[in-house]
Amino acid sequence: MDTISCIKERQSIRSFTPERIPRETIEGLVDLAGQIPSWKNAQPTRYTAIDRRELIDRVADGAMPDFNAKILHNAPMLLAVTAVKKRSGYERSGIPSTVYGDGYSFFDCGVSCQTFCLAAKEQGLGSVILGVFDVEKATKILNLPPEEELVVFIALGHPARETPRVKKKDHERLLRWL
């Protein structure tokens, strides 16, 4: 699949088949997502892959609102995407480089997540990035490292059905010239 087609065809998938995803596939997708440029090559994004049904369900029931829990209960794979704290947007001395401070790590994670999701689409997988959850509860359930901050989750799997395309805004709504 060419890049433009992949970008145009990728959409959020919220219903998956129970088919498991091989670990090698996830490792390859993370390797691709790791190729992105980042703030001063800080490479702050980390992925925690969760393929144990009972742990995915614990996150769904313990840290997600109902609409996201429903998605997770049928997802065969969940990735917790974290950022190493005070790495992106900072000088090596630890002083923020911009007014955004830690906020720049969210940009780097976003670029990495979209790259991951596009690579997954190219391999026939569906994904949805989930940003509404209880950060403290999810961090505790997964016992994430204290030097990392939970940014988003990605639910991943083989799409259960075709998802209708939603209309997207074109350049006339998105672009301003000065």
N, C-alpha and C positions, 0 to 999 in steps of 0.2 A: 504494500500500500504506500502510495506517495505521501509526502508530508501534508500537502494542502488537502487532499482527500481525508486524511486522518483527522486533521483539525476540524474540517467541516462535519465529519461524521461522528466525532466523539461527543457523547452526551452523558448525563448522569443516569446510571442504571441503578434501580432500587429493588430489583427482583432477580434472584439468581437460582441456577440449578444447584443441586447438592454436590456436584462433581468437585472433587478436591483439586487444588492447584499444586503441582510439584514444587518442592523447595527450590529446585534449580531454576524454575521459571521466576520465582520471586527474587532470587539472587541476581539473575540476569537483568530484571527490571530495575532493581536498586543500583546495579552497576551503571545502567544507562542514565538513570536519574542523577547519579553522582557526577556525570560529565558536565553538568551545567556550570556556567560562570557564577561566582558568588563574591560577596564583598571581600576584597583583598585576598581572594582564594581561601576564605575562612572555612568553607565547607561545613556549615553548622548543622545541616539536616541529618537526622538519624531516623531510622525506621525500626520499629519493633513489630515483627510479624507474629500474628496470633492465629493459629489454625486449630487449636483445641476448642471443640464445640462448647464445653462447659465454661471456659474462660471468656469466650465471645459472649455467651449468654449472661455471665456475671457482669460484664461491662454494660451490656444492653439494659439489664434490669437494675443495676446499681448506679449508673452514671448518665443514662440517656433519657431524654423525654420520649414519650410513647411513639411519636412519629419516626424517630431515629431507631428506637429499640426494635420496631417492626422490621426495619431493613436489616438490622444485624442478626435477628433471629433466623433469617434465611441466607445469610452470607457465609460462604465456606472459609473466607479469609478476611481478617481485619488487620490493618496496619495502623499503629499509633505513630504519628509523625511528631518528632520532637526537635527542638533546637538547643544546641549547646549554648548555655547562658553566657552573655558578655563576650561573645566571639565576633559575631557579625555586627558591624556598625561601631566597632571600637578600635582604638589604637592598641598596639601590643602592650602598652603601659596600663591598659584598663580604662583609659579616659574615652568617653563617647566621642566619636568623630563627627556626628551630626546631632541635630536636635531630636532625632528619632531614637537615639540610643538603641535599646534592645528591639525596638520596633522593626529595624532593618532585617533582623533574623526572620521575621514573618514573611518579608518579601522573598528572601532566599528560599525559605521553605515552600512558598507558593510556587515559585518557578520549578523547584524540584518536584513538587507534587504533580503539577501539570505535565511535566516531562514523563514522570512515572505513568500517569494515566494515559497519555498518548501512546507510550510504548506498549502498555497493556492492551489498548484498543487495537493496535497493529497486530497483536498476537491473538486477537479474538476474544479478549476478556472485557468485561464491563466493570465500571468503577463509579463510585460516588464519594465525593469529599464531604465529610460531615464536620461541621463547625459548632454545632449546638450540643453541649454536654457539660457535665459538672467536672471541671478540671481537677479539683482536689480529690474527689471520689475516684475518678478514673486513674489518676496518678497513683493513688493508694492501692487500688485493686491490682494494677499491673506492676506495682513496686518499681516504678521507673527511677532511674538514677537522679539524685538530687541536683546534679550539675546540668540537667536537661529540663527544658520547659515543654510541656505538651501543647502542641499547636493545633492539630487536626487529626481526625481519623480518616482512613480510606477503607471503605468496604469494597471487596473485590470478588469477582467470580465470573462464571460463564452466564451470560444473560439468559433469563428464563423465557423471554419473549421479546419481540420487536417493540421498541419504544417509539411512539410518535414523535416526530421532530417538532420542536417548538420554534416559533418565529424569533429570530434574533434581530437586533437593531443593526442598521447598516451605517455606513460612514457618514451619512447626512445627519444622523442623530449622535454619533460618537466622536466626530472630528470637528475641531474648531481651527480655523486658520487666522493668524494675526499678521 
